[in-house]
Amino acid sequence: MIPRRRFLLAAATTTVAASLPLTAGAAHAATGVPEGTLTDLGPASVASPLGNAEFVGDVLYAGSRGLSPNVVGAYDLSEDAVTAHFDIPTGIGVWAMCKVGTDVYVGTHSRSDLYRIDTVAGTITKVAEYPDHFIWTLAASPDGKIYLGTSEPGKVKEYDPATGVSRDLGEAAPGEAYVRSIQADDKFVYAGVGANAHLIAIDRVTGEKKDLLPAALADRDWVSSMHVSDTHIAGGMNSLAEVVVLDKANPADHQVVKATAPGEKYIVSVLIHDGFVYFAGRPTGTFYRYGLASGELEVLGVPYFEAATHRILEHEGRIYGVQDNAVFVYDPATGAIDYRNLVQRGFKAAPEQPMSVHSDGERVYVGGKSGADIHDLASGEVTRLAIPGEPKTMLTLGDTTYLGVYTQAALYAHRAGEPEAELLVRAGNQQDRPRDLAYDARTGLIVMPSQPEPGHMNGALTLYSRRTGEHTTLRPVVERQTVYSVATKHGTAYLGTLVQEGLGLPPVTTTARLAAYDLVQRKLLWELEPLPGARSIVSLALGARTLYGISSTGEVFEFDLRRKKVTRTLKVSTRGSDLHVVGRVAYCTDGDQVYKIDLVAFTAEPIVSGLAGQWFGGEPKLALDPSREALFGVKGRNLVRIAITGRR
């Protein structure tokens, strides 16, 4: 575990100093403090995750994700320092970048805007905006047109810098949600599509489309990364960790190159250079190259274990890989790999949109990109727990905190005070996003529901035994849905579902279900639809004799476990969150207000307003302190402690 001031240098020290540490007593008790009282604990999670980069001369322009505002930092190789930053005022991140001459173009998402950085004048200008959810990818043609790959649906658009006019080239593959990779030459735009893989060539003049992906690869998930040369196209495919290499003159002449690292699933970036296809895999972080003439695959190394490489670039004969807060540099002449942390070289670190929050009573974990910030409640010190992924959900048992991590639906364990977390399990079975964690004392099982990878059917339930270390992944448990939330009692897991399976796959069911699963006999006991038309049940919580649940639209229901019947419902807010039962009351949030629910009268009232929590993906979270006298959430991007009474 890395102290933030060491991990993020001066930015971290400022962050820690700005927090408001609690005394040991205040960390555990709220006696006499009015319910709803807030204590500001400073930035929830400070990070500097990168999404893309582009070279202009000897300067690497790297764009951030999840900061506010996002930035493009100029890393000058000659000075080995980040010498300037350009604020990107809209959108929640930068996935897409390309260049035309000395101008760098930046595409944002949620909202989707296009910016131009004039690297000579040092200015930035928004030049276009689009209604699409994401701009995933940008590429420039040899004559200086900009091409954009968007979602949802997956469209290709053209921007002409000379006129400022955009042209919609339509859906690359009708019915598919994502264009995740794009390239262009003098005749065609090439679009890599998912969640069902296509590699579409679009005539830049006529708009005519042709799928170049060989028929034998039609069952693949994505062409999620791509690069083209004068003679070849190389596309990285999920989820079998393959690269398809096609001859432009004869696309039927192709090779499929399989990444060799054990457990490899994704090809996240590709570059064709000097007779080789360079590419990077995930989850291992392995860096490869394939010889176009020789047909030989080489493993060049692992620059940083399990890191995602968002872009591979060539400059002055060396190969640069852009990772979460760093770049690696591979020298083909020597085979050496150099690793350069850009934060240590001046790249801006700032509060990100947090993804999860959890309290073990002594400290609060805030999950974000590539790890979690851990706030010590007594001292106010903040340390960074680095994890190759995104902690989506957490659970503490004794002195160990378990973290469900995206991608690969991984389960990690972290003992308080240890420098690193231990990987326990990957769910496999094409699972991607952990959605919740619960522990059943009777069986000794940790129960982790998960959502499948994009384009795949059926979520799963992973059962991990704390006693033996063995695990089982059950798929499906509830047919054609994702298990989203879980609560356990006496050997039974109660499951709430989401109608969405893998992203990009249209739901085949319309209503979320509530189900019961016997953890001893390993069988589904029953399932029903508790709320007509509800898309998901995002949280479940057990009372003494009753189960409570909340939908994504903020509707709470009370369920009689003996009669298997919904007995009462209550519309609390417009969005759902974690639901916590404390005696005869419960608490939840919509991200702006925290609500207290009287479980006897079945009424609700806000106890906190004005949080305006900036949660990643717009999914508000709320943690209950084990003392049951405080909640933890965020106000803006700051971690806050919220005093509660737990009484009606």
C-alpha positions as semicolon CSV with decimal commas, in nm:
position;residue;x (nm);y (nm);z (nm)
1;M;0,000;0,000;0,000
2;I;0,152;0,326;-0,114
3;P;0,118;0,648;0,086
4;R;-0,058;0,895;-0,137
5;R;0,206;1,160;-0,087
6;R;0,461;0,917;-0,227
7;F;0,228;0,786;-0,498
8;L;0,110;1,124;-0,617
9;L;0,387;1,346;-0,481
10;A;0,294;1,703;-0,395
11;A;-0,066;1,670;-0,507
12;A;-0,119;1,399;-0,250
13;T;0,038;1,591;0,034
14;T;-0,195;1,881;-0,035
15;T;-0,490;1,645;-0,039
16;V;-0,405;1,488;0,294
17;A;-0,343;1,823;0,456
18;A;-0,679;1,952;0,334
19;S;-0,875;1,664;0,488
20;L;-1,044;1,694;0,823
21;P;-0,929;1,399;1,037
22;L;-1,162;1,259;1,298
23;T;-1,048;1,191;1,648
24;A;-1,053;0,826;1,745
25;G;-1,368;0,881;1,948
26;A;-1,546;1,066;1,671
27;A;-1,456;0,790;1,431
28;H;-1,668;0,547;1,629
29;A;-1,947;0,743;1,789
30;A;-2,189;1,015;1,704
31;T;-2,348;1,055;2,046
32;G;-2,510;1,395;2,072
33;V;-2,440;1,484;1,709
34;P;-2,757;1,571;1,516
35;E;-2,854;1,319;1,250
36;G;-2,742;1,432;0,907
37;T;-2,435;1,620;1,035
38;L;-2,159;1,608;0,774
39;T;-1,785;1,585;0,830
40;D;-1,575;1,659;0,523
41;L;-1,285;1,413;0,490
42;G;-1,128;1,567;0,180
43;P;-1,101;1,430;-0,175
44;A;-1,242;1,078;-0,187
45;S;-1,001;0,934;-0,445
46;V;-0,711;1,117;-0,608
47;A;-0,577;0,974;-0,932
48;S;-0,432;1,054;-1,272
49;P;-0,567;0,785;-1,507
50;L;-0,485;0,828;-1,875
51;G;-0,701;0,725;-2,169
52;N;-0,497;0,809;-2,478
53;A;-0,204;1,009;-2,612
54;E;-0,050;1,149;-2,931
55;F;0,296;1,269;-3,031
56;V;0,370;1,606;-3,188
57;G;0,743;1,637;-3,233
58;D;0,917;1,537;-2,911
59;V;0,610;1,606;-2,695
60;L;0,362;1,340;-2,591
61;Y;0,016;1,487;-2,534
62;A;-0,169;1,257;-2,291
63;G;-0,538;1,285;-2,201
64;S;-0,692;1,198;-1,864
65;R;-1,010;1,015;-1,761
66;G;-1,244;1,087;-1,472
67;L;-1,092;1,414;-1,349
68;S;-1,279;1,743;-1,322
69;P;-1,183;1,904;-1,545
70;N;-0,998;1,646;-1,748
71;V;-0,665;1,757;-1,886
72;V;-0,420;1,692;-2,164
73;G;-0,068;1,703;-2,027
74;A;0,230;1,780;-2,249
75;Y;0,518;1,545;-2,164
76;D;0,834;1,686;-2,322
77;L;1,082;1,404;-2,384
78;S;1,376;1,641;-2,405
79;E;1,304;1,773;-2,055
80;D;1,164;1,446;-1,919
81;A;0,885;1,652;-1,764
82;V;0,522;1,747;-1,811
83;T;0,556;2,113;-1,905
84;A;0,195;2,220;-1,969
85;H;-0,167;2,120;-1,916
86;F;-0,475;2,195;-2,126
87;D;-0,810;2,180;-1,949
88;I;-1,090;1,985;-2,119
89;P;-1,397;2,151;-1,967
90;T;-1,666;1,903;-2,074
91;G;-1,710;1,528;-2,064
92;I;-1,603;1,280;-1,801
93;G;-1,299;1,148;-1,980
94;V;-1,075;1,130;-2,284
95;W;-1,063;0,797;-2,466
96;A;-0,996;0,932;-2,816
97;M;-0,708;1,135;-2,963
98;C;-0,542;1,187;-3,300
99;K;-0,336;1,456;-3,474
100;V;-0,337;1,653;-3,796
101;G;-0,005;1,826;-3,850
102;T;0,076;2,003;-3,524
103;D;-0,286;2,005;-3,403
104;V;-0,406;1,744;-3,156
105;Y;-0,774;1,647;-3,156
106;V;-0,940;1,521;-2,839
107;G;-1,274;1,340;-2,816
108;T;-1,466;1,323;-2,488
109;H;-1,754;1,112;-2,364
110;S;-2,070;1,176;-2,165
111;R;-2,089;1,437;-2,321
112;S;-1,932;1,389;-2,661
113;D;-1,733;1,693;-2,772
114;L;-1,440;1,739;-3,008
115;Y;-1,154;1,973;-2,914
116;R;-0,854;2,098;-3,108
117;I;-0,527;2,177;-2,932
118;D;-0,306;2,411;-3,133
119;T;0,027;2,294;-2,998
120;V;0,212;2,585;-3,160
121;A;-0,006;2,861;-3,016
122;G;-0,077;2,668;-2,697
123;T;-0,455;2,713;-2,727
124;I;-0,753;2,480;-2,706
125;T;-1,087;2,520;-2,885
126;K;-1,405;2,314;-2,892
127;V;-1,478;2,259;-3,261
128;A;-1,778;2,022;-3,260
129;E;-2,030;1,845;-3,040
130;Y;-2,233;1,531;-3,096
131;P;-2,540;1,370;-2,939
132;D;-2,368;1,034;-2,899
133;H;-2,298;0,892;-2,554
134;F;-1,928;0,819;-2,616
135;I;-1,658;0,919;-2,858
136;W;-1,452;0,604;-2,821
137;T;-1,192;0,653;-3,089
138;L;-1,048;0,905;-3,336
139;A;-0,829;0,873;-3,644
140;A;-0,699;1,116;-3,903
141;S;-0,684;1,038;-4,274
142;P;-0,377;1,130;-4,482
143;D;-0,561;1,435;-4,621
144;G;-0,646;1,567;-4,275
145;K;-1,007;1,458;-4,215
146;I;-1,101;1,337;-3,863
147;Y;-1,304;1,019;-3,818
148;L;-1,491;0,935;-3,498
149;G;-1,621;0,604;-3,366
150;T;-1,916;0,644;-3,127
151;S;-2,183;0,463;-2,929
152;E;-2,475;0,385;-2,878
153;P;-2,548;0,289;-3,154
154;G;-2,208;0,241;-3,306
155;K;-2,168;0,514;-3,567
156;V;-1,888;0,662;-3,776
157;K;-1,867;1,037;-3,824
158;E;-1,638;1,263;-4,021
159;Y;-1,515;1,608;-3,919
160;D;-1,345;1,834;-4,172
161;P;-1,106;2,079;-3,999
162;A;-1,094;2,293;-4,313
163;T;-1,469;2,367;-4,309
164;G;-1,574;2,278;-3,954
165;V;-1,848;2,057;-4,100
166;S;-1,937;1,711;-3,967
167;R;-2,080;1,428;-4,174
168;D;-2,266;1,126;-4,034
169;L;-2,164;0,804;-4,209
170;G;-2,424;0,607;-4,017
171;E;-2,408;0,285;-3,823
172;A;-2,102;0,085;-3,914
173;A;-2,286;-0,244;-3,857
174;P;-2,660;-0,184;-3,808
175;G;-2,782;-0,306;-3,471
176;E;-2,439;-0,303;-3,307
177;A;-2,387;-0,061;-3,019
178;Y;-2,017;0,028;-3,037
179;V;-1,748;0,145;-3,274
180;R;-1,451;0,096;-3,045
181;S;-1,163;0,132;-3,292
182;I;-1,117;0,334;-3,608
183;Q;-0,850;0,399;-3,870
184;A;-0,842;0,574;-4,208
185;D;-0,635;0,578;-4,525
186;D;-0,678;0,767;-4,849
187;K;-0,976;0,555;-4,962
188;F;-1,145;0,394;-4,664
189;V;-1,243;0,436;-4,303
190;Y;-1,202;0,112;-4,105
191;A;-1,435;0,063;-3,808
192;G;-1,391;-0,204;-3,542
193;V;-1,730;-0,297;-3,402
194;G;-1,879;-0,477;-3,099
195;A;-2,045;-0,633;-2,911
196;N;-2,060;-0,874;-3,207
197;A;-1,734;-0,838;-3,396
198;H;-1,717;-0,669;-3,735
199;L;-1,437;-0,492;-3,920
200;I;-1,610;-0,255;-4,159
201;A;-1,444;-0,071;-4,449
202;I;-1,639;0,241;-4,544
203;D;-1,569;0,412;-4,875
204;R;-1,489;0,772;-4,782
205;V;-1,657;0,907;-5,095
206;T;-1,964;0,689;-5,150
207;G;-2,023;0,567;-4,794
208;E;-2,048;0,208;-4,920
209;K;-1,972;-0,045;-4,646
210;K;-1,807;-0,386;-4,658
211;D;-1,729;-0,624;-4,372
212;L;-1,367;-0,740;-4,397
213;L;-1,374;-0,971;-4,097
214;P;-1,325;-1,329;-4,216
215;A;-1,635;-1,545;-4,180
216;A;-1,447;-1,783;-3,952
217;L;-1,422;-1,500;-3,695
218;A;-1,787;-1,397;-3,703
219;D;-1,846;-1,540;-3,356
220;R;-1,591;-1,309;-3,189
221;D;-1,705;-1,030;-2,954
222;W;-1,521;-0,716;-3,061
223;V;-1,264;-0,561;-3,284
224;S;-1,173;-0,329;-3,000
225;S;-0,834;-0,194;-3,112
226;M;-0,686;-0,138;-3,456
227;H;-0,404;0,005;-3,664
228;V;-0,340;0,019;-4,038
229;S;-0,031;0,055;-4,252
230;D;0,002;0,098;-4,627
231;T;-0,028;-0,278;-4,670
232;H;-0,199;-0,429;-4,365
233;I;-0,481;-0,398;-4,113
234;A;-0,436;-0,534;-3,760
235;G;-0,732;-0,563;-3,526
236;G;-0,731;-0,669;-3,162
237;M;-1,025;-0,895;-3,074
238;N;-1,197;-0,990;-2,750
239;S;-1,240;-1,209;-2,557
240;L;-0,999;-1,475;-2,680
241;A;-0,701;-1,237;-2,691
242;E;-0,646;-1,256;-3,065
243;V;-0,513;-1,021;-3,331
244;V;-0,642;-1,056;-3,685
245;V;-0,391;-0,939;-3,948
246;L;-0,528;-0,878;-4,297
247;D;-0,359;-0,796;-4,625
248;K;-0,525;-0,479;-4,758
249;A;-0,494;-0,596;-5,118
250;N;-0,659;-0,928;-5,035
251;P;-0,841;-0,927;-4,697
252;A;-0,919;-1,297;-4,735
253;D;-0,545;-1,348;-4,686
254;H;-0,533;-1,318;-4,309
255;Q;-0,365;-1,452;-3,998
256;V;-0,503;-1,489;-3,647
257;V;-0,240;-1,436;-3,379
258;K;-0,321;-1,565;-3,032
259;A;-0,168;-1,394;-2,728
260;T;0,012;-1,656;-2,525
261;A;0,017;-1,530;-2,165
262;P;-0,198;-1,754;-1,940
263;G;-0,537;-1,600;-1,878
264;E;-0,506;-1,336;-2,150
265;K;-0,845;-1,218;-2,278
266;Y;-0,825;-0,874;-2,438
267;I;-0,604;-0,703;-2,695
268;V;-0,627;-0,342;-2,582
269;S;-0,395;-0,164;-2,827
270;V;-0,222;-0,237;-3,159
271;L;0,052;-0,073;-3,369
272;I;0,197;-0,177;-3,707
273;H;0,555;-0,053;-3,741
274;D;0,867;-0,154;-3,933
275;G;0,740;-0,497;-4,034
276;F;0,592;-0,586;-3,695
277;V;0,254;-0,579;-3,525
278;Y;0,302;-0,463;-3,167
279;F;0,017;-0,526;-2,926
280;A;-0,067;-0,534;-2,557
281;G;-0,286;-0,779;-2,368
282;R;-0,507;-0,771;-2,065
283;P;-0,539;-0,873;-1,788
284;T;-0,171;-0,974;-1,774
285;G;-0,026;-0,649;-1,913
286;T;0,200;-0,848;-2,147
287;F;0,359;-0,669;-2,444
288;Y;0,398;-0,867;-2,769
289;R;0,509;-0,832;-3,129
290;Y;0,434;-1,038;-3,437
291;G;0,655;-1,045;-3,746
292;L;0,458;-0,985;-4,065
293;A;0,720;-1,162;-4,276
294;S;0,830;-1,430;-4,031
295;G;0,494;-1,510;-3,876
296;E;0,666;-1,539;-3,540
297;L;0,520;-1,411;-3,212
298;E;0,750;-1,272;-2,943
299;V;0,674;-1,184;-2,584
300;L;0,867;-0,862;-2,522
301;G;0,792;-0,833;-2,152
302;V;0,545;-0,709;-1,893
303;P;0,611;-0,337;-1,844
304;Y;0,377;-0,321;-1,544
305;F;0,192;-0,625;-1,414
306;E;-0,177;-0,631;-1,519
307;A;-0,178;-0,268;-1,637
308;A;-0,394;-0,175;-1,936
309;T;-0,207;-0,018;-2,228
310;H;-0,448;0,231;-2,386
311;R;-0,237;0,330;-2,687
312;I;0,085;0,217;-2,855
313;L;0,282;0,479;-3,050
314;E;0,612;0,496;-3,236
315;H;0,852;0,787;-3,202
316;E;1,211;0,812;-3,324
317;G;1,238;0,434;-3,356
318;R;1,114;0,356;-3,007
319;I;0,774;0,218;-2,908
320;Y;0,571;0,398;-2,640
321;G;0,286;0,239;-2,445
322;V;0,040;0,465;-2,263
323;Q;-0,086;0,319;-1,934
324;D;-0,295;0,450;-1,646
325;N;-0,054;0,711;-1,511
326;A;0,262;0,627;-1,698
327;V;0,427;0,536;-2,026
328;F;0,665;0,254;-2,102
329;V;0,933;0,285;-2,370
330;Y;1,055;-0,017;-2,566
331;D;1,377;0,006;-2,763
332;P;1,376;-0,250;-3,049
333;A;1,753;-0,212;-3,085
334;T;1,831;-0,332;-2,733
335;G;1,509;-0,497;-2,614
336;A;1,508;-0,275;-2,306
337;I;1,185;-0,147;-2,152
338;D;1,192;0,179;-1,956
339;Y;0,897;0,277;-1,734
340;R;0,814;0,644;-1,672
341;N;0,559;0,757;-1,418
342;L;0,408;1,079;-1,556
343;V;0,277;1,193;-1,218
344;Q;0,633;1,197;-1,092
345;R;0,713;1,410;-1,396
346;G;0,445;1,666;-1,322
347;F;0,120;1,527;-1,466
348;K;-0,179;1,662;-1,279
349;A;-0,335;1,438;-1,015
350;A;-0,685;1,534;-0,905
351;P;-1,001;1,396;-0,747
352;E;-1,165;1,141;-0,973
353;Q;-1,524;1,018;-0,985
354;P;-1,532;0,743;-0,722
355;M;-1,682;0,403;-0,797
356;S;-1,739;0,252;-0,453
357;V;-1,715;0,331;-0,083
358;H;-1,682;0,103;0,219
359;S;-1,602;0,137;0,590
360;D;-1,439;-0,126;0,812
361;G;-1,485;0,096;1,119
362;E;-1,126;0,217;1,139
363;R;-1,084;0,330;0,779
364;V;-1,282;0,402;0,464
365;Y;-1,195;0,249;0,127
366;V;-1,290;0,452;-0,182
367;G;-1,263;0,257;-0,507
368;G;-1,154;0,422;-0,830
369;K;-0,943;0,356;-1,136
370;S;-0,648;0,126;-1,070
371;G;-0,706;0,095;-0,698
372;A;-0,855;0,248;-0,386
373;D;-0,773;0,538;-0,155
374;I;-0,782;0,430;0,210
375;H;-0,874;0,700;0,461
376;D;-0,761;0,638;0,818
377;L;-1,043;0,783;1,029
378;A;-0,831;0,847;1,338
379;S;-0,526;1,011;1,181
380;G;-0,670;1,150;0,858
381;E;-0,384;0,989;0,664
382;V;-0,471;0,866;0,315
383;T;-0,285;0,584;0,144
384;R;-0,325;0,433;-0,200
385;L;-0,390;0,063;-0,248
386;A;-0,288;-0,013;-0,606
387;I;-0,498;-0,277;-0,781
388;P;-0,494;-0,354;-1,154
389;G;-0,860;-0,277;-1,209
390;E;-1,155;-0,095;-1,056
391;P;-1,292;-0,195;-0,713
392;K;-1,669;-0,197;-0,757
393;T;-1,782;-0,346;-0,426
394;M;-1,624;-0,429;-0,088
395;L;-1,686;-0,633;0,228
396;T;-1,491;-0,661;0,556
397;L;-1,472;-0,980;0,763
398;G;-1,246;-0,965;1,066
399;D;-0,922;-0,792;0,968
400;T;-0,963;-0,861;0,597
401;T;-1,142;-0,649;0,339
402;Y;-1,256;-0,823;0,023
403;L;-1,281;-0,626;-0,300
404;G;-1,478;-0,719;-0,611
405;V;-1,276;-0,580;-0,902
406;Y;-1,352;-0,506;-1,268
407;T;-1,239;-0,646;-1,509
408;Q;-1,246;-1,026;-1,503
409;A;-1,488;-1,027;-1,207
410;A;-1,193;-1,067;-0,970
411;L;-1,200;-1,105;-0,593
412;Y;-0,909;-0,958;-0,395
413;A;-0,832;-0,965;-0,023
414;H;-0,657;-0,688;0,169
415;R;-0,544;-0,711;0,530
416;A;-0,538;-0,380;0,711
417;G;-0,189;-0,231;0,700
418;E;-0,056;-0,461;0,428
419;P;0,105;-0,290;0,126
420;E;-0,079;-0,497;-0,136
421;A;-0,401;-0,683;-0,197
422;E;-0,398;-1,053;-0,283
423;L;-0,580;-1,187;-0,587
424;L;-0,799;-1,477;-0,473
425;V;-1,027;-1,559;-0,763
426;R;-1,126;-1,466;-1,115
427;A;-1,478;-1,575;-1,190
428;G;-1,407;-1,680;-1,548
429;N;-1,720;-1,784;-1,738
430;Q;-1,705;-1,463;-1,946
431;Q;-1,779;-1,253;-1,637
432;D;-1,670;-0,891;-1,613
433;R;-1,819;-0,661;-1,347
434;P;-1,867;-0,765;-0,983
435;R;-2,189;-0,608;-0,859
436;D;-2,207;-0,689;-0,486
437;L;-2,053;-0,897;-0,208
438;A;-2,212;-1,077;0,085
439;Y;-2,100;-1,335;0,343
440;D;-2,297;-1,633;0,468
441;A;-2,180;-1,746;0,811
442;R;-2,348;-2,087;0,793
443;T;-2,157;-2,199;0,486
444;G;-1,850;-1,976;0,521
445;L;-1,903;-1,853;0,166
446;I;-1,844;-1,511;0,016
447;V;-2,104;-1,459;-0,254
448;M;-2,013;-1,236;-0,551
449;P;-2,267;-1,170;-0,828
450;S;-2,132;-1,045;-1,159
451;Q;-2,230;-0,908;-1,498
452;P;-2,101;-1,083;-1,812
453;E;-1,863;-0,933;-2,063
454;P;-2,009;-0,712;-2,335
455;G;-2,219;-0,907;-2,580
456;H;-2,247;-1,218;-2,361
457;M;-2,549;-1,377;-2,198
458;N;-2,619;-1,462;-1,837
459;G;-2,462;-1,318;-1,527
460;A;-2,314;-1,546;-1,264
461;L;-2,271;-1,609;-0,896
462;T;-1,923;-1,686;-0,764
463;L;-1,899;-1,865;-0,429
464;Y;-1,564;-1,839;-0,249
465;S;-1,493;-2,044;0,062
466;R;-1,295;-1,860;0,328
467;R;-1,228;-2,196;0,494
468;T;-1,076;-2,381;0,199
469;G;-0,993;-2,112;-0,059
470;E;-1,194;-2,302;-0,318
471;H;-1,446;-2,133;-0,544
472;T;-1,731;-2,218;-0,778
473;T;-1,886;-1,995;-1,041
474;L;-2,250;-2,069;-1,123
475;R;-2,381;-1,948;-1,458
476;P;-2,663;-1,889;-1,508
477;V;-2,843;-1,864;-1,177
478;V;-3,130;-1,650;-1,302
479;E;-3,173;-1,714;-1,674
480;R;-3,097;-1,430;-1,917
481;Q;-3,035;-1,172;-1,645
482;T;-2,745;-1,039;-1,440
483;V;-2,745;-1,097;-1,065
484;Y;-2,688;-0,744;-0,934
485;S;-2,741;-0,754;-0,557
486;V;-2,723;-1,014;-0,283
487;A;-2,808;-1,062;0,085
488;T;-2,748;-1,387;0,276
489;K;-2,899;-1,558;0,578
490;H;-2,872;-1,910;0,720
491;G;-2,742;-2,070;0,401
492;T;-2,970;-1,887;0,158
493;A;-2,863;-1,613;-0,081
494;Y;-3,134;-1,368;-0,181
495;L;-3,064;-1,225;-0,523
496;G;-3,179;-0,910;-0,700
497;T;-3,128;-0,891;-1,075
498;L;-3,068;-0,655;-1,367
499;V;-3,235;-0,721;-1,703
500;Q;-2,920;-0,610;-1,890
501;E;-2,678;-0,893;-1,955
502;G;-2,347;-0,803;-2,122
503;L;-2,329;-0,444;-2,244
504;G;-2,435;-0,408;-2,606
505;L;-2,662;-0,712;-2,589
506;P;-3,029;-0,606;-2,604
507;P;-3,219;-0,735;-2,297
508;V;-3,450;-1,026;-2,368
509;T;-3,641;-0,984;-2,041
510;T;-3,829;-0,678;-1,924
511;T;-3,851;-0,699;-1,545
512;A;-3,595;-0,754;-1,270
513;R;-3,643;-1,053;-1,045
514;L;-3,599;-1,145;-0,683
515;A;-3,472;-1,498;-0,626
516;A;-3,357;-1,729;-0,349
517;Y;-3,063;-1,966;-0,391
518;D;-2,977;-2,250;-0,152
519;L;-2,602;-2,227;-0,085
520;V;-2,591;-2,573;0,074
521;Q;-2,778;-2,773;-0,189
522;R;-2,664;-2,537;-0,466
523;K;-3,002;-2,490;-0,628
524;L;-3,244;-2,210;-0,710
525;L;-3,539;-2,223;-0,472
526;W;-3,770;-1,965;-0,627
527;E;-3,786;-1,645;-0,830
528;L;-4,048;-1,376;-0,888
529;E;-4,089;-1,017;-1,011
530;P;-4,132;-0,791;-0,705
531;L;-4,177;-0,456;-0,886
532;P;-4,365;-0,447;-1,218
533;G;-4,146;-0,300;-1,492
534;A;-3,839;-0,249;-1,272
535;R;-3,515;-0,272;-1,472
536;S;-3,295;-0,364;-1,176
537;I;-3,285;-0,427;-0,804
538;V;-2,965;-0,253;-0,705
539;S;-2,952;-0,342;-0,337
540;L;-3,100;-0,587;-0,087
541;A;-3,095;-0,570;0,293
542;L;-3,235;-0,802;0,557
543;G;-3,442;-0,701;0,855
544;A;-3,530;-0,932;1,142
545;R;-3,804;-1,114;0,949
546;T;-3,822;-0,919;0,628
547;L;-3,620;-0,855;0,315
548;Y;-3,600;-0,505;0,172
549;G;-3,492;-0,405;-0,176
550;I;-3,452;-0,091;-0,382
551;S;-3,476;-0,048;-0,759
552;S;-3,260;0,169;-0,983
553;T;-3,544;0,421;-0,990
554;G;-3,558;0,457;-0,611
555;E;-3,859;0,239;-0,532
556;V;-3,826;0,045;-0,207
557;F;-4,016;-0,277;-0,142
558;E;-4,077;-0,487;0,167
559;F;-4,085;-0,861;0,111
560;D;-4,228;-1,121;0,351
561;L;-3,989;-1,415;0,332
562;R;-4,233;-1,662;0,482
563;R;-4,520;-1,579;0,249
564;K;-4,291;-1,490;-0,045
565;K;-4,491;-1,179;-0,106
566;V;-4,426;-0,807;-0,147
567;T;-4,619;-0,643;0,134
568;R;-4,544;-0,272;0,083
569;T;-4,373;-0,041;-0,166
570;L;-4,253;0,317;-0,132
571;K;-4,122;0,557;-0,395
572;V;-3,831;0,723;-0,213
573;S;-3,636;0,899;-0,488
574;T;-3,555;0,894;-0,858
575;R;-3,243;0,676;-0,823
576;G;-3,152;0,378;-0,612
577;S;-2,834;0,305;-0,418
578;D;-2,698;0,082;-0,146
579;L;-2,975;0,022;0,108
580;H;-2,881;-0,019;0,475
581;V;-3,118;-0,142;0,747
582;V;-3,042;-0,025;1,100
583;G;-3,301;-0,154;1,343
584;R;-3,640;-0,020;1,241
585;V;-3,508;0,235;0,993
586;A;-3,315;0,218;0,666
587;Y;-3,096;0,461;0,471
588;C;-3,032;0,517;0,101
589;T;-2,930;0,799;-0,133
590;D;-2,998;0,932;-0,480
591;G;-2,656;1,096;-0,490
592;D;-2,788;1,435;-0,383
593;Q;-2,998;1,354;-0,077
594;V;-2,968;1,087;0,190
595;Y;-3,303;0,942;0,293
596;K;-3,413;0,785;0,618
597;I;-3,693;0,530;0,582
598;D;-3,918;0,450;0,876
599;L;-3,972;0,077;0,829
600;V;-4,271;0,073;1,064
601;A;-4,472;0,356;0,910
602;F;-4,306;0,296;0,571
603;T;-4,240;0,661;0,507
604;A;-3,922;0,843;0,404
605;E;-3,764;1,181;0,464
606;P;-3,432;1,337;0,359
607;I;-3,178;1,390;0,635
608;V;-2,911;1,540;0,404
609;S;-2,949;1,749;0,090
610;G;-2,716;1,912;-0,159
611;L;-2,451;1,641;-0,189
612;A;-2,438;1,652;-0,571
613;G;-2,221;1,341;-0,554
614;Q;-2,014;1,288;-0,868
615;W;-2,019;0,910;-0,883
616;F;-1,865;0,729;-1,178
617;G;-2,139;0,623;-1,418
618;G;-2,399;0,811;-1,218
619;E;-2,448;0,518;-0,977
620;P;-2,468;0,661;-0,622
621;K;-2,315;0,461;-0,338
622;L;-2,351;0,469;0,040
623;A;-2,149;0,286;0,307
624;L;-2,258;0,200;0,660
625;D;-2,000;0,221;0,936
626;P;-1,994;-0,095;1,152
627;S;-2,077;0,121;1,455
628;R;-2,411;0,183;1,283
629;E;-2,375;0,548;1,385
630;A;-2,245;0,686;1,056
631;L;-2,275;0,659;0,682
632;F;-2,012;0,748;0,424
633;G;-2,078;0,903;0,084
634;V;-1,946;1,183;-0,131
635;K;-2,028;1,550;-0,162
636;G;-1,909;1,652;-0,505
637;R;-1,589;1,446;-0,511
638;N;-1,511;1,474;-0,139
639;L;-1,561;1,190;0,107
640;V;-1,810;1,281;0,380
641;R;-1,915;1,119;0,705
642;I;-2,287;1,145;0,780
643;A;-2,403;1,106;1,139
644;I;-2,709;0,884;1,193
645;T;-2,907;0,773;1,496
646;G;-3,047;0,445;1,367
647;R;-3,372;0,532;1,543
648;R;-3,721;0,623;1,421
